């Protein structure tokens, strides 16, 4: 199990966070440096790709803020599909996208 420092306190790293960090390492936004300490620990830092992500993420956030009704409709459609009460159509979740 890995450990993370949160607010100066060392805590066990959750499996979900570990999986997310490993996926980001695999895909390129972060680089991992492991230590031989006990308990073992790893440091993650952004790569050039990782440093380039805030702009696209901010644009997606801004777009969501500009179109809250469409975002709500898409979320509702997703929840219906997840509950098995609506069919899945690739590219247009239950009519969530404008025609």
MOGIDA-V737268 format. One record per residue. N is the residue number from 0. RES is the residue in one letter. SS is DSSP state (A for helix, B for strand, O for the rest). OMEGA is omega as a letter, one per 30 degrees, with the letter a starting at -180 (* if undefined). Layout:
BEGIN
n={N & N}
res={RES & RES}
ss={SS & SS}
omega={OMEGA & OMEGA}
END
This chain:
BEGIN
n={0 & 1 & 2 & 3 & 4 & 5 & 6 & 7 & 8 & 9 & 10 & 11 & 12 & 13 & 14 & 15 & 16 & 17 & 18 & 19 & 20 & 21 & 22 & 23 & 24 & 25 & 26 & 27 & 28 & 29 & 30 & 31 & 32 & 33 & 34 & 35 & 36 & 37 & 38 & 39 & 40 & 41 & 42 & 43 & 44 & 45 & 46 & 47 & 48 & 49 & 50 & 51 & 52 & 53 & 54 & 55 & 56 & 57 & 58 & 59 & 60 & 61 & 62 & 63 & 64 & 65 & 66 & 67 & 68 & 69 & 70 & 71 & 72 & 73 & 74 & 75 & 76 & 77 & 78 & 79 & 80 & 81 & 82 & 83 & 84 & 85 & 86 & 87 & 88 & 89 & 90 & 91 & 92 & 93 & 94 & 95 & 96 & 97 & 98}
res={X & X & X & X & X & X & X & X & X & X & X & X & X & X & X & X & X & X & X & X & X & X & X & X & X & X & X & X & X & X & X & X & X & X & X & X & X & X & X & X & X & X & X & X & X & X & X & X & X & X & X & X & X & X & X & X & X & X & X & X & X & X & X & X & X & X & X & X & X & X & X & X & X & X & X & X & X & X & X & X & X & X & X & X & X & X & X & X & X & X & X & X & X & X & X & X & X & X & X}
ss={O & O & B & B & B & B & O & O & B & B & B & B & O & O & A & A & A & A & A & A & A & A & A & A & A & A & A & O & O & B & B & B & B & B & O & O & O & O & O & O & O & B & B & B & B & B & O & A & A & A & A & A & A & A & A & A & A & A & A & A & A & A & A & A & A & A & O & A & A & A & A & A & A & A & A & A & A & A & A & A & A & A & O & O & O & O & O & O & O & O & O & O & A & A & A & O & O & O & O}
omega={l & a & l & l & l & l & l & l & l & a & l & l & a & l & a & l & l & a & l & l & l & l & l & l & a & a & l & a & l & l & a & l & a & l & l & a & l & f & l & l & l & l & l & l & a & l & l & l & l & l & a & a & a & a & l & l & l & l & l & l & a & l & l & l & a & a & a & a & l & l & l & l & l & l & l & l & l & l & l & l & a & l & l & a & l & l & l & l & a & l & l & a & l & l & a & a & l & a & *}
END
